[in-house]
Amino acid sequence: MAKDFQSSKPIYIQIADHLSSQIVRGEMRAGEKLPSVREMAIQSGVNPNTIQRTYSEMERMGIVETRRGQGTFVTENEQVLKDLKSRLQTDIIHSFVQNMKDLGYSQEEMITGLEQYLRREQE
């Protein structure tokens, strides 16, 4: 996962967002063990303290659970996973709407443009 990080957002949040996206896409399943802090730090090219902070933040949000002596696992709580998916959807929609507003589009123009785009995608 080693990649360039945005300077506008803390790295631990960017990594948490990436892991959350993997969970929502089904690349990581409920109950699946995450890489150890050390392994994830190497994969990400960051300090292990950054990964520890990432895992702690995700645990605080209920997305992962740490089991003493076993590691960190994706939660098996289906409601938490549904809420995560809904939150990510809302974040993406908010970003889209804000970008379109910044370009001067009205709500009607956004809806029309989105409908046209989706129709073209179906063809």
C-alpha positions in Angstrom: 0.0 0.0 0.0 3.0 2.3 0.1 1.9 5.5 -1.6 2.1 9.2 -1.6 0.1 10.8 1.1 -1.7 14.1 1.0 -0.2 16.8 3.1 -3.7 18.2 3.9 -4.8 15.2 6.0 -3.0 13.3 8.7 -1.4 10.1 7.4 -3.1 7.9 10.1 -6.5 9.1 8.9 -5.6 8.5 5.2 -4.5 4.9 6.1 -7.7 4.4 8.1 -9.8 5.7 5.1 -7.9 3.3 2.8 -8.6 0.3 5.1 -12.2 1.4 5.6 -12.6 1.4 1.8 -11.1 -2.1 1.5 -13.6 -3.3 4.1 -16.6 -1.8 2.4 -15.5 -3.2 -1.0 -15.2 -6.6 0.6 -11.5 -6.9 0.1 -11.3 -7.4 3.9 -14.1 -9.3 5.4 -15.8 -9.2 8.8 -13.6 -11.1 11.3 -10.5 -11.0 9.1 -7.2 -10.3 10.8 -5.4 -7.1 9.8 -1.6 -7.2 9.3 0.4 -6.6 12.4 1.4 -3.0 13.2 4.9 -3.8 12.1 3.8 -5.5 8.8 1.4 -2.6 8.0 4.1 0.0 8.7 6.4 -1.7 6.2 3.7 -2.0 3.6 2.7 1.6 4.1 6.2 3.0 4.4 5.4 4.8 7.6 6.4 4.6 11.3 4.8 1.8 13.3 3.5 4.5 15.7 1.4 5.9 12.8 -0.2 2.5 12.2 -0.8 2.0 16.0 -2.6 5.3 15.9 -4.6 4.2 12.8 -5.6 1.0 14.5 -6.5 2.8 17.7 -8.7 5.3 15.8 -10.4 2.5 13.9 -11.0 0.6 17.2 -12.5 3.8 18.7 -14.9 3.9 15.8 -15.8 0.3 16.3 -14.5 -0.8 12.8 -11.8 -3.1 14.2 -11.3 -5.0 17.5 -8.0 -5.8 19.2 -7.8 -9.1 20.8 -5.0 -9.4 23.3 -2.3 -11.7 22.1 -4.0 -12.3 18.8 -4.0 -9.1 16.8 -6.5 -6.7 15.3 -9.5 -7.9 13.4 -12.3 -6.4 11.3 -15.4 -6.2 13.5 -18.1 -8.8 12.9 -20.8 -6.3 13.9 -22.9 -6.0 10.7 -24.5 -2.7 11.9 -21.1 -1.1 12.3 -20.1 -2.2 8.8 -23.4 -0.9 7.3 -22.9 2.4 9.1 -19.4 2.6 7.7 -20.6 2.0 4.2 -23.3 4.6 4.6 -20.7 7.1 6.0 -18.4 6.6 3.1 -21.2 7.1 0.6 -22.2 10.3 2.3 -18.6 11.6 2.3 -18.3 10.9 -1.4 -21.6 12.5 -2.2 -20.7 15.6 -0.1 -17.4 15.9 -1.9 -19.1 15.6 -5.3 -21.8 18.2 -4.5 -19.3 20.6 -3.0 -17.0 20.3 -6.1 -20.0 20.9 -8.4 -21.1 23.9 -6.4 -17.6 25.3 -6.5 -17.9 25.1 -10.3 -21.2 26.9 -10.3 -23.6 24.1 -11.0 -27.1 24.2 -9.6 -28.8 21.2 -7.9 -30.9 20.6 -11.0 -27.8 20.7 -13.2 -26.0 18.2 -10.9 -28.9 15.8 -11.0 -29.3 16.1 -14.8 -25.6 15.6 -15.3 -25.5 12.6 -13.0 -28.5 11.0 -14.7 -26.9 11.4 -18.1 -23.6 10.0 -16.9 -25.3 6.9 -15.4 -27.3 6.3 -18.6 -24.1 6.4 -20.7 -22.4 4.0 -18.2 -25.3 1.5 -18.7 -24.8 1.5 -22.5 
